[in-house]
């Protein structure tokens, strides 16, 4: 009887210590990342008129492919630092009927860096506003006439986009 009480007391005490260890402040908690990691560099590479395959090459497969909106890809990324507040980023990429990129919506926009914000770091860059132009901004000189750079720029300016052909659907009637 004495041994049973001692055993029960020691097991209860060990259980309480184990339970107290779960919420001990020095315990490391794992960062939880879910979804598609989207960076500002990825968004900056997207250009209007790109095909769906080109967008998937840059961004990866979308987390959500909506049946009701087949011309939209949704990229969702959540990060919960160990013991911290959960943060979520969302980007939607829109295509026209020819599977060419026509729009972008969400938390990431071209030219606006949010990479540091989602990782919980302070931004090291400063953005100048339109009302206060930056005096140290260097203007790029136009290419010299007849130079290789001018020729390349002319070819880029005169590129014509062609729609991607859509394959014919398979027969849906059984034979």
PyMOL commands that set and color helices and strands:
alter all, ss='L'
color gray80, all
select helices_A, chain A and resi 2-22+40-45+52-59+115-118+148-157
alter helices_A, ss='H'
color red, helices_A
select strands_A, chain A and resi 32-35+64-65+72-80+86-95+101-106
alter strands_A, ss='S'
color yellow, strands_A
deselect
rebuild
show_as cartoon
